[in-house]
Amino acid sequence: MKKIFLALFIIVASFISLFSQSQPPQVLDKIIAIVGNKIILKSEIEMYVQQMLLSGEIDKSIRTDELSCEILEEMLLQKLLLMQAEIDSIEVSDEQLDNELDRRIRYFTTLFGNIQELEKYYEKTVLELKEELREPLREQLLIMTMNDKLLSNVNITPSEVEKYYKKLPEDSIPIIPAQWELGVIAIKPTLSQEEKNILISKLQDIKKRIEDGADFEVMARLYSEDPATAKNGGATGYFTKGIMEPSFENTAFSLTKPGEISPIIETSYGFHLLQLIDRKGEQVNVRHILIRKQPSNQSIQLANKKADSIYNLLINNEITFEEAAKKYSYLEGELTQGGLILSSSGGFTLTSNDIDPKYFPILDTMKNSKYSKPFLYLEADGSPTYRILWLKNYIPPHKASLKTDYFLIQLQALEEKKRQALEKWVTDRLKDVYVKIDIEYHGCDFKHPWIKKY
């Protein structure tokens, strides 16, 4: 099992384990390892083993006792790093901790759909969850910070990268899947002020009816063009800051009294009317009525003509793709940078998982460095846009080589050098640290000299 994967799994699993309703099996717990002033319980090992087995991320041929040994060694390493972080007086600021707590709460909120469902499932408020997670997360951040500190000066030279690659067995050289560098310019039909006024007027009529006594929830069910919330009377469910579009979010949090109705606001989706349902500290729950921006045929035709004009500028080298994207594309700064699509890892090299499936029929007809003609693209909500693709580079599947995949091989070589540096630090550090392992685990094939005779 890859060490990096196991380390990441334990960090994530330790966080997820706190988000659990199920009661662990009743076992007689005991301390199975001590590292300095840190202890490891048998129940912790068993919990991680069960979570890994349930995750389906491990080879089923691996025996449970082997898995327990690997998890124990990774936990011993984490306890050693944590102990060293405390000795070196490494600190995690409250701001850093709060930001990380918010980020992880947002992640789990996304999994459940909204905060209300998250709290319902775990039978705890967000504030209670944060308080419970705070200390374990602080320790995780200390461990990662200490690890980064130890390895911050580990660098690798080109000659070391070449030496690393040449030493790889032939069957260990990775097969690199197809890769793309791909740009996109997206042109959205622009509503005229007259068209906007028609939509605003429609929402104003709805607002007037509510002010005259109509029920907001009923009106949302009847007239809201947001299918996800209309069926719930417009209710969004509880959410925190950073979830919704800024204008929607700011308006929701500006409402102070249940039943209070907002002015009409505009987002990228259309025009909204909000009503406060409830506030719980950092969370708010509102109803909203959405009238979507529906461009007229004339607006769609104008967007098509604009896309054609941009395409002609590109093929005649009168403007660069980056300039055109920054000037015309509504995706720029959100999903693209200089027109290039950002990968899930934040770079510009894409795999098939990073590319919209609707693009592939067009990409199959393109050559490197060429532009596609503008094509009609329907957004998830059915609204029409026009898009232009730029196939900056395509590399078919191949065996990794220094010529085509130097950066990837460099990263692998650097990770290997860091692994060796960490192993050396652990071996040296263990000469001066008290470690005791329960005899039940003395048969483990540890990579480091954890078992000592005192």
C-alpha positions as CSV (number, residue, x, y, z in Angstrom):
1,M,0.0,0.0,0.0
2,K,1.3,3.5,-0.9
3,K,2.5,5.3,2.2
4,I,1.2,8.7,1.0
5,F,-2.3,7.2,0.4
6,L,-2.3,5.6,3.9
7,A,-1.2,8.9,5.6
8,L,-3.9,10.9,3.8
9,F,-6.6,8.3,4.5
10,I,-5.8,8.4,8.3
11,I,-6.0,12.2,8.3
12,V,-9.3,12.2,6.5
13,A,-10.7,9.2,8.4
14,S,-9.8,10.8,11.8
15,F,-12.0,13.8,10.7
16,I,-14.8,11.7,9.3
17,S,-14.9,9.5,12.4
18,L,-16.1,12.4,14.4
19,F,-19.0,12.8,12.0
20,S,-20.5,9.5,13.0
21,Q,-23.8,8.5,14.6
22,S,-23.1,4.8,14.7
23,Q,-21.9,3.4,18.0
24,P,-18.5,1.5,17.8
25,P,-18.6,-2.1,18.8
26,Q,-18.1,-2.7,22.5
27,V,-14.5,-3.9,22.9
28,L,-12.2,-4.0,25.8
29,D,-10.0,-1.0,25.0
30,K,-6.3,-0.7,25.9
31,I,-3.2,1.3,25.1
32,I,-1.2,-0.5,22.5
33,A,1.5,2.1,21.8
34,I,3.3,5.0,23.5
35,V,5.4,7.6,21.7
36,G,6.9,10.0,24.2
37,N,3.9,11.4,25.9
38,K,1.4,10.3,23.2
39,I,-0.7,7.2,23.3
40,I,-2.5,5.0,20.7
41,L,-5.5,3.0,21.6
42,K,-6.5,-0.4,20.2
43,S,-9.9,1.0,19.4
44,E,-8.4,3.7,17.1
45,I,-6.6,1.0,15.0
46,E,-9.8,-1.1,14.8
47,M,-11.8,2.0,13.7
48,Y,-9.4,2.9,10.9
49,V,-9.2,-0.8,9.7
50,Q,-13.0,-0.9,9.5
51,Q,-13.2,2.4,7.6
52,M,-10.6,1.4,5.1
53,L,-12.3,-1.9,4.5
54,L,-15.6,-0.2,4.0
55,S,-14.0,2.4,1.7
56,G,-13.1,-0.2,-0.9
57,E,-9.8,1.6,-1.5
58,I,-7.6,-1.3,-0.5
59,D,-6.6,-4.6,-2.1
60,K,-9.0,-7.3,-0.7
61,S,-6.1,-9.8,-0.6
62,I,-4.4,-7.8,2.2
63,R,-4.9,-9.5,5.6
64,T,-6.5,-7.5,8.4
65,D,-3.5,-8.0,10.6
66,E,-1.2,-6.6,7.9
67,L,-3.4,-3.6,7.5
68,S,-3.5,-3.1,11.3
69,C,0.3,-3.0,11.3
70,E,0.5,-0.5,8.5
71,I,-2.0,1.8,10.2
72,L,-0.2,1.5,13.5
73,E,3.1,2.5,11.9
74,E,1.5,5.5,10.3
75,M,-0.1,6.5,13.6
76,L,3.2,6.1,15.4
77,L,4.8,8.5,12.8
78,Q,2.0,11.0,13.3
79,K,2.4,10.9,17.1
80,L,6.1,11.4,16.7
81,L,5.6,14.4,14.4
82,L,3.0,15.8,16.8
83,M,5.3,15.5,19.8
84,Q,8.1,17.2,17.8
85,A,5.8,20.0,16.8
86,E,5.0,20.7,20.5
87,I,8.7,20.6,21.4
88,D,9.5,23.0,18.6
89,S,6.6,25.3,19.8
90,I,4.9,25.2,16.4
91,E,1.6,26.9,16.5
92,V,-1.6,26.9,14.5
93,S,-3.4,30.2,14.6
94,D,-7.1,30.5,15.5
95,E,-7.7,32.1,12.1
96,Q,-6.1,29.2,10.3
97,L,-8.0,26.7,12.4
98,D,-11.3,28.5,11.9
99,N,-10.8,28.8,8.1
100,E,-10.0,25.0,7.9
101,L,-13.0,24.2,10.0
102,D,-15.2,26.3,7.8
103,R,-13.8,24.7,4.6
104,R,-14.4,21.2,5.9
105,I,-17.9,22.0,7.1
106,R,-18.7,23.4,3.7
107,Y,-17.4,20.2,2.1
108,F,-19.7,18.0,4.3
109,T,-22.6,20.5,3.8
110,T,-22.1,19.9,0.0
111,L,-22.3,16.1,0.5
112,F,-25.6,16.4,2.4
113,G,-27.1,19.2,0.3
114,N,-27.5,21.8,3.0
115,I,-26.6,22.4,6.7
116,Q,-30.1,21.4,7.9
117,E,-29.6,17.9,6.6
118,L,-26.1,17.7,8.0
119,E,-27.3,18.7,11.5
120,K,-30.3,16.4,11.3
121,Y,-28.1,13.4,10.3
122,Y,-25.5,13.9,13.0
123,E,-27.9,15.3,15.6
124,K,-25.6,18.2,16.4
125,T,-25.5,21.8,15.4
126,V,-22.7,23.2,13.3
127,L,-21.3,25.0,16.3
128,E,-21.3,21.7,18.3
129,L,-19.6,19.9,15.4
130,K,-16.9,22.6,15.1
131,E,-16.2,22.5,18.8
132,E,-15.9,18.7,18.7
133,L,-13.6,18.9,15.7
134,R,-11.5,21.7,16.8
135,E,-8.8,19.9,18.9
136,P,-8.4,16.9,16.5
137,L,-8.1,19.2,13.6
138,R,-5.5,21.4,15.4
139,E,-3.4,18.3,15.9
140,Q,-3.7,17.3,12.2
141,L,-2.6,20.8,11.2
142,L,0.4,20.6,13.6
143,I,1.4,17.3,12.2
144,M,1.2,18.5,8.6
145,T,3.1,21.7,9.5
146,M,5.8,19.8,11.2
147,N,6.2,17.4,8.3
148,D,6.5,20.4,5.9
149,K,9.1,22.0,8.1
150,L,11.2,18.9,8.2
151,L,11.1,18.6,4.4
152,S,11.1,22.2,3.4
153,N,14.8,22.2,2.4
154,V,14.6,19.0,0.3
155,N,15.2,19.9,-3.3
156,I,16.1,17.8,-6.4
157,T,18.4,18.5,-9.3
158,P,17.9,17.6,-12.9
159,S,20.7,15.0,-12.7
160,E,18.9,13.4,-9.7
161,V,15.6,13.3,-11.7
162,E,17.4,11.6,-14.6
163,K,19.1,9.1,-12.2
164,Y,15.7,8.3,-10.5
165,Y,14.1,7.7,-13.9
166,K,16.8,5.4,-15.2
167,K,16.7,3.3,-12.0
168,L,12.9,2.6,-12.4
169,P,12.2,-1.0,-13.5
170,E,10.5,-1.1,-16.9
171,D,7.2,-2.3,-15.4
172,S,7.2,0.5,-12.8
173,I,7.3,3.3,-15.4
174,P,3.8,4.7,-15.3
175,I,1.5,4.9,-18.2
176,I,0.3,8.4,-18.7
177,P,-3.3,8.8,-19.8
178,A,-4.3,11.2,-22.5
179,Q,-3.7,14.8,-21.6
180,W,-5.1,18.1,-23.0
181,E,-4.3,21.8,-22.6
182,L,-7.6,23.3,-23.6
183,G,-9.0,26.8,-23.7
184,V,-12.6,27.9,-24.0
185,I,-14.3,31.3,-24.6
186,A,-18.0,31.4,-23.6
187,I,-20.3,34.1,-24.8
188,K,-23.6,34.5,-23.0
189,P,-26.5,36.4,-24.6
190,T,-26.9,39.8,-23.0
191,L,-30.4,40.9,-22.0
192,S,-31.3,44.4,-23.0
193,Q,-32.5,46.7,-20.3
194,E,-36.0,46.4,-21.7
195,E,-35.9,42.6,-21.3
196,K,-34.6,43.0,-17.8
197,N,-37.3,45.4,-16.9
198,I,-40.0,42.9,-18.1
199,L,-38.5,40.2,-15.7
200,I,-38.2,42.7,-12.8
201,S,-41.8,43.9,-13.4
202,K,-43.0,40.2,-13.2
203,L,-41.3,39.8,-9.9
204,Q,-42.6,43.2,-8.6
205,D,-46.1,42.0,-9.3
206,I,-45.4,38.8,-7.2
207,K,-43.9,40.9,-4.4
208,K,-47.0,43.2,-4.4
209,R,-49.3,40.2,-4.1
210,I,-47.3,38.9,-1.1
211,E,-47.4,42.3,0.5
212,D,-51.2,42.3,0.0
213,G,-51.5,39.0,1.9
214,A,-50.5,36.2,-0.4
215,D,-48.3,33.5,1.2
216,F,-44.6,33.6,0.1
217,E,-44.3,29.8,0.2
218,V,-47.3,29.3,-2.0
219,M,-46.1,32.0,-4.5
220,A,-42.7,30.3,-4.6
221,R,-44.3,27.0,-5.4
222,L,-46.3,28.6,-8.2
223,Y,-43.9,31.0,-9.8
224,S,-40.3,30.4,-8.8
225,E,-38.2,29.1,-11.8
226,D,-35.7,27.4,-9.5
227,P,-36.9,23.7,-9.6
228,A,-34.6,22.6,-6.8
229,T,-36.3,24.9,-4.2
230,A,-39.7,25.7,-5.7
231,K,-41.0,22.3,-4.6
232,N,-40.1,23.2,-1.0
233,G,-41.8,26.6,-1.1
234,G,-38.6,28.3,-2.1
235,A,-36.7,27.2,1.0
236,T,-32.9,26.9,0.5
237,G,-32.2,25.2,3.8
238,Y,-29.6,26.5,6.2
239,F,-26.3,27.7,4.7
240,T,-23.2,29.6,5.9
241,K,-21.2,32.4,4.2
242,G,-19.2,31.3,1.2
243,I,-21.9,28.9,-0.2
244,M,-24.1,31.2,-2.4
245,E,-23.4,33.9,-4.9
246,P,-22.2,37.1,-3.0
247,S,-25.3,39.2,-3.9
248,F,-27.7,36.4,-2.8
249,E,-25.7,35.7,0.3
250,N,-25.2,39.3,1.4
251,T,-29.0,39.9,1.0
252,A,-29.9,36.8,3.0
253,F,-27.6,37.7,5.9
254,S,-28.9,41.3,5.9
255,L,-32.4,40.1,6.8
256,T,-33.0,40.2,10.5
257,K,-36.6,39.3,11.3
258,P,-38.3,36.1,10.3
259,G,-40.8,36.9,7.5
260,E,-38.8,39.9,6.4
261,I,-38.8,40.3,2.6
262,S,-35.8,41.6,0.7
263,P,-35.7,44.0,-2.3
264,I,-35.4,42.4,-5.7
265,I,-31.8,41.4,-6.4
266,E,-29.9,40.2,-9.4
267,T,-27.5,37.2,-9.7
268,S,-26.1,35.4,-12.7
269,Y,-29.2,33.2,-12.6
270,G,-31.8,35.9,-12.8
271,F,-33.8,38.1,-10.4
272,H,-34.7,37.0,-6.8
273,L,-37.0,37.9,-4.0
274,L,-36.0,36.6,-0.6
275,Q,-37.8,36.0,2.7
276,L,-36.1,35.2,6.0
277,I,-37.2,31.9,7.6
278,D,-34.6,31.7,10.4
279,R,-31.2,32.7,11.6
280,K,-28.9,30.4,13.8
281,G,-25.7,32.2,14.5
282,E,-23.5,31.7,11.4
283,Q,-26.4,30.1,9.4
284,V,-29.4,31.5,7.6
285,N,-32.4,29.8,6.0
286,V,-34.5,31.7,3.5
287,R,-37.1,31.2,0.9
288,H,-36.6,32.7,-2.5
289,I,-38.5,33.2,-5.8
290,L,-36.4,33.2,-8.9
291,I,-37.3,34.6,-12.3
292,R,-34.6,33.4,-14.7
293,K,-32.9,35.5,-17.3
294,Q,-34.4,34.2,-20.5
295,P,-32.7,35.8,-23.5
296,S,-34.8,36.6,-26.6
297,N,-34.1,35.1,-30.0
298,Q,-32.6,38.5,-31.0
299,S,-30.2,38.3,-28.0
300,I,-29.2,34.8,-28.9
301,Q,-28.5,35.8,-32.5
302,L,-26.4,38.7,-31.3
303,A,-24.4,36.4,-29.1
304,N,-23.8,34.1,-32.1
305,K,-22.6,37.0,-34.3
306,K,-20.3,38.2,-31.5
307,A,-18.8,34.7,-31.2
308,D,-18.3,34.6,-35.0
309,S,-16.5,38.0,-34.8
310,I,-14.2,36.8,-32.1
311,Y,-13.4,33.6,-34.0
312,N,-12.4,35.7,-37.1
313,L,-10.2,37.9,-34.9
314,L,-8.5,34.7,-33.6
315,I,-7.9,33.0,-36.9
316,N,-6.6,36.2,-38.4
317,N,-4.2,36.7,-35.5
318,E,-5.7,40.0,-34.6
319,I,-6.2,39.0,-31.0
320,T,-4.7,36.4,-28.8
321,F,-6.9,33.7,-27.1
322,E,-5.9,35.1,-23.7
323,E,-6.9,38.6,-24.7
324,A,-10.2,37.4,-26.1
325,A,-11.0,35.4,-23.1
326,K,-10.3,38.2,-20.7
327,K,-12.3,40.6,-22.8
328,Y,-15.3,38.5,-23.8
329,S,-15.6,35.2,-21.9
330,Y,-17.9,35.0,-18.8
331,L,-16.0,31.9,-17.6
332,E,-12.8,33.9,-17.2
333,G,-11.5,34.1,-13.7
334,E,-14.0,31.4,-12.5
335,L,-13.3,28.3,-14.5
336,T,-10.5,29.5,-16.8
337,Q,-7.4,31.6,-16.6
338,G,-6.2,33.3,-19.7
339,G,-8.9,31.2,-21.4
340,L,-7.3,27.9,-20.4
341,I,-9.4,25.5,-18.4
342,L,-8.2,24.8,-14.9
343,S,-7.8,21.2,-13.9
344,S,-9.2,19.8,-10.6
345,S,-5.6,20.0,-9.2
346,G,-5.3,23.7,-10.2
347,G,-3.0,23.4,-13.2
348,F,-3.7,23.5,-16.9
349,T,-3.0,19.9,-17.9
350,L,-6.3,18.2,-18.1
351,T,-7.3,14.5,-18.1
352,S,-10.6,13.2,-19.5
353,N,-12.2,13.7,-16.1
354,D,-11.6,17.4,-16.3
355,I,-13.2,17.9,-19.6
356,D,-16.9,18.6,-20.3
357,P,-18.1,15.5,-22.2
358,K,-19.9,17.8,-24.7
359,Y,-16.5,18.9,-25.9
360,F,-15.2,15.5,-27.1
361,P,-17.1,15.3,-30.4
362,I,-15.6,18.7,-31.3
363,L,-12.1,17.9,-30.0
364,D,-12.0,14.7,-32.0
365,T,-12.0,16.8,-35.2
366,M,-9.4,19.3,-34.0
367,K,-5.6,19.5,-34.3
368,N,-3.1,21.1,-31.9
369,S,-3.0,24.9,-31.8
370,K,-6.3,25.2,-33.7
371,Y,-9.6,26.8,-32.8
372,S,-13.1,25.4,-33.1
373,K,-15.8,27.3,-34.9
374,P,-18.4,28.8,-32.4
375,F,-20.9,26.2,-31.4
376,L,-24.2,26.4,-29.4
377,Y,-23.8,25.1,-25.9
378,L,-26.7,24.6,-23.5
379,E,-25.9,25.3,-19.9
380,A,-27.1,23.0,-17.0
381,D,-30.2,25.2,-16.6
382,G,-31.0,25.0,-20.4
383,S,-29.8,28.6,-21.2
384,P,-28.0,29.0,-24.5
385,T,-24.4,30.2,-24.9
386,Y,-21.8,30.1,-27.7
387,R,-18.4,28.6,-27.1
388,I,-15.1,28.5,-28.9
389,L,-12.5,25.9,-28.1
390,W,-8.7,26.2,-28.5
391,L,-6.8,22.9,-28.5
392,K,-3.5,24.2,-27.3
393,N,-2.0,20.8,-27.0
394,Y,-3.0,17.1,-27.0
395,I,-0.8,14.3,-25.8
396,P,-2.1,10.7,-26.4
397,P,-1.7,8.0,-23.8
398,H,2.0,6.9,-23.5
399,K,4.6,5.5,-21.2
400,A,6.2,8.3,-19.1
401,S,9.4,9.7,-20.4
402,L,11.8,12.5,-19.4
403,K,11.1,14.3,-22.7
404,T,7.3,14.5,-22.4
405,D,6.7,14.1,-18.7
406,Y,9.6,15.6,-17.0
407,F,7.5,17.6,-14.5
408,L,5.6,14.4,-13.4
409,I,8.8,12.4,-13.0
410,Q,10.4,15.3,-11.2
411,L,7.6,15.3,-8.7
412,Q,7.8,11.6,-8.2
413,A,11.6,11.8,-7.7
414,L,11.2,14.6,-5.2
415,E,8.6,12.7,-3.3
416,E,10.9,9.7,-3.1
417,K,13.8,11.9,-1.8
418,K,11.4,13.5,0.8
419,R,10.4,10.0,1.9
420,Q,14.0,9.0,2.4
421,A,14.7,12.2,4.3
422,L,11.7,11.6,6.6
423,E,12.8,8.0,7.2
424,K,16.3,9.2,8.1
425,W,14.8,11.8,10.5
426,V,12.6,9.2,12.1
427,T,15.4,6.7,12.6
428,D,17.6,9.3,14.1
429,R,14.9,10.7,16.3
430,L,13.9,7.4,17.7
431,K,17.3,7.0,19.3
432,D,16.2,9.6,21.9
433,V,12.4,9.0,22.2
434,Y,10.7,6.6,24.5
435,V,8.5,4.2,22.4
436,K,6.6,1.2,23.7
437,I,4.6,-1.2,21.5
438,D,2.2,-3.8,22.9
439,I,3.5,-7.4,22.4
440,E,0.5,-8.1,20.2
441,Y,2.1,-6.0,17.5
442,H,5.7,-7.2,17.8
443,G,5.2,-9.4,14.8
444,C,4.6,-6.4,12.5
445,D,7.1,-5.8,9.8
446,F,7.8,-2.1,10.6
447,K,9.9,0.1,8.3
448,H,11.3,2.0,11.3
449,P,12.9,0.7,14.6
450,W,9.8,1.4,16.7
451,I,10.2,-1.8,18.9
452,K,12.9,-1.3,21.5
453,K,14.1,-3.3,24.5
454,Y,14.4,-1.4,27.7
